[in-house]
């Protein structure tokens, strides 16, 4: 899991059945200082996030399938699980 920022959305005219009704977003991974790492994921959005939002991403397939109710099958790797309101960091 990681914290990321929504860069944009992915549009598709043809989808696997498990993605019907799901929004797909491009999420930039952020480091601890809030800067993009250069890594990104395409995530299924279950939190209704928008461009620029800071979000919590679960990037492990089995957890993603559980959240979406697509167990045991389903081609899901990353799920945008929540919009982050605030981060408090103590070193």
GIURBEL-V834011 format. One record per residue. N is the residue number from 1. RES is the residue in one letter. PHI is phi in whole degrees, 0 to 359 (* if undefined). Layout:
BEGIN
N;RES;PHI
N;RES;PHI
END
This chain:
BEGIN
1;X;*
2;X;201
3;X;261
4;X;216
5;X;233
6;X;289
7;X;268
8;X;178
9;X;246
10;X;247
11;X;255
12;X;213
13;X;275
14;X;235
15;X;230
16;X;297
17;X;304
18;X;293
19;X;265
20;X;301
21;X;81
22;X;255
23;X;266
24;X;250
25;X;235
26;X;270
27;X;240
28;X;278
29;X;288
30;X;246
31;X;276
32;X;293
33;X;267
34;X;87
35;X;264
36;X;298
37;X;271
38;X;97
39;X;266
40;X;211
41;X;225
42;X;259
43;X;243
44;X;279
45;X;266
46;X;249
47;X;246
48;X;56
49;X;279
50;X;232
51;X;305
52;X;88
53;X;294
54;X;273
55;X;225
56;X;257
57;X;243
58;X;259
59;X;248
60;X;231
61;X;307
62;X;297
63;X;297
64;X;299
65;X;297
66;X;296
67;X;299
68;X;275
69;X;69
70;X;246
71;X;277
72;X;274
73;X;259
74;X;140
75;X;270
76;X;237
77;X;248
78;X;230
79;X;232
80;X;282
81;X;265
82;X;187
83;X;266
84;X;274
85;X;272
86;X;202
87;X;236
88;X;242
89;X;240
90;X;241
91;X;273
END
